[in-house]
Amino acid sequence: MVERAPEQRLVRTGGARLWPIALLGALTAFLFVLSLGIGPVRLLPPTVVEALLGGGDEVARVIVREIRLPRAILSVSIGAVLGLSGAAMQGLLRNPLAAPSLFGAPQAAALGAVATLSLGVADALSFALPVAAILGAFLSVFALIAIAGRNASLVLLILSGLALSSLAGAATSLAMNLAPNPFAALEIAFWLLGSLEDRSMRHVAMALPFILAGAAILIANRSAFRALTLGEEAAQSLGVRVARLRLLVIMGVALGVGASVAVAGTISFIGLVAPHLVRPLVGYDPARLLLPSALAGASLLTAADIAVRVIPSTTDIKVGVLTAIIGVPFFLYLIVRERRRLGVGGLA
Amino acid sequence: MRPEELALSDLQVVLGGRRVVDVMTLTLPTGSLVALVGPNGAGKTSLLRAIVGLAGYSGRVAFGGRDLAAVGGRERARLIAYLPQGHEAHWPLPARDIVALGRFPHGATDPLRLSPDDQGMVRRAMEQTDTTAFADRPVTMLSGGERARVALARVFAVGAPLILADEPTAALDPRHQIDVMRALRGRAEEGALVVAVTHDIGLAARFAHRVVLLNQGRIAASGSPGEALTPEVMRTTFGVELFRADHQGVPVLVPWS
């Protein structure tokens, strides 16, 4: 076995960079508490913490622990797994524009869930729902990696992503078109918008196990992404089983995205934006990126979910709409930044 | 068969219906630098990929008396260090972290947490490839020649007894071509078997202990540079006339016309 002596850092100087994780963890915790205080009855953070710990008055306790806690848990865990999925996909494909949401994974998951609902196979709180959504996401991510292939250029990746998300969109339109009644069509439409409103602990129980399983798979394989920096062949010659890794990442992403969509609908672009925000903090290391990216995703989605509650409007803004409105311009910005590489036909 | 050698028997690699490596039997001793030469499409890269385990093959590949088909994952990665063409590096990691990936098969997956042994291997590999000066620079910001040497340092850092390098001197200036060939030969003299694909006949003749010339998936010639790279062989495989001189007992070979 290799002996480890991290205190004798003769080759590399500098710490292991724990501060990005600490900083983002604190931010996530702060937003979590803030989120618990936002609503028709505004509660200050100290009141929230007191209620959370079982103290304070009865009303505050019920509001915080029964009404708002499921929503906050979901925004943190869904945001985290979306950020993690984006970082893992970008690591696997060595490509800063690879994110599940650009390839229709959430749409495909929504389709799976909606199909199950409208076919009457399951009711809205059944475990069949996340399973169907996970299956939809799995198919979408699998197709992406099959099309984009071993040495996916940016152009190929973006074009196949466009095709796949269009396909998922068309299939969803078909499902709406064929909906047995207008309510079913409306249900699909709302699903596609993505929201965390009025979620209960039942939803948390439905999604969280799958999210945790997906996250565990991705985190367990993180060091392989570092070896993949050298390309697939070199990584394989270093002992990374690339084909197996590819399948594991597809599974992890599908579990996370599918379960998220099953309870919250399609929430896009967190997986694209979060890794980019934190990549410089971890020295661009694709393995060290995962945890900070998850925390950034949790912060982003929780902040967005706070924003939809404080932005004054006549009807509720859905959080999925907000993340898309922020995310699409960011995506454009990334394309512009990468345009030189796009112009020469992909990654060197 | 001596245990410390690479032995290929009846090796065959089929790619897209074409036999790119055709019933090859070859034994190469450790402690030598072998130059693998041949025209484009002769099967040089396919041969290396089969030995590394990246390409499917029929026949047998054994190293040190062990059938490599039975050796997988990290164990195989500790035996064979492979330098692919192209020197891909997709994220702007510091050159030192790229080299540290050579310790990946030894369980050192985190460049920030290397044991003193691993650090020693990394440092030595960087010294041998003259890359220490830009250890902290992002690898994506380096020149082509610098990046090629970082890629080679990563291969050296594995500390494998078998090193397979696909065109290690491409994109290098003459100074670094010579330095890299010297470093490869140095690794061989320390006991490794180093197989390097090259298109530079002159470098092969100057530095290799042995030359294996491939043509259309078969061995056209094999032996010491002077024996293998004869004017006739060069004419039939490459279609070039060879200029030959001798300098200090080393053949100087130049494709002339």
Interface residues (C-beta under 8 A of the other chain):
Chain A: M1 V2 E3 R4 A5 P6 Q8 R9 L10 V11 R12 G14 A16 R17 R94 N95 S223 R226 A227 L228 T229 L230 G231 E233 A234 Q236 S237 L238 G239 V240 R241 G283 Y284 D285 P286 A287 L347 A348
Chain B: R49 V52 G53 L54 G73 R74 E75 R76 A77 R78 I80 A81 Y82 L83 P84 G86 E88 A89 H90 W91 P92 L93 P94 R96 D97 I98 A100 L101 G102 R103 F104 P105 H106 G107 A108 T109 D110 P111 L112 R113 L114 S115 P116 D117 D118 Q119 V122 R123 P138 A151 R154 V158
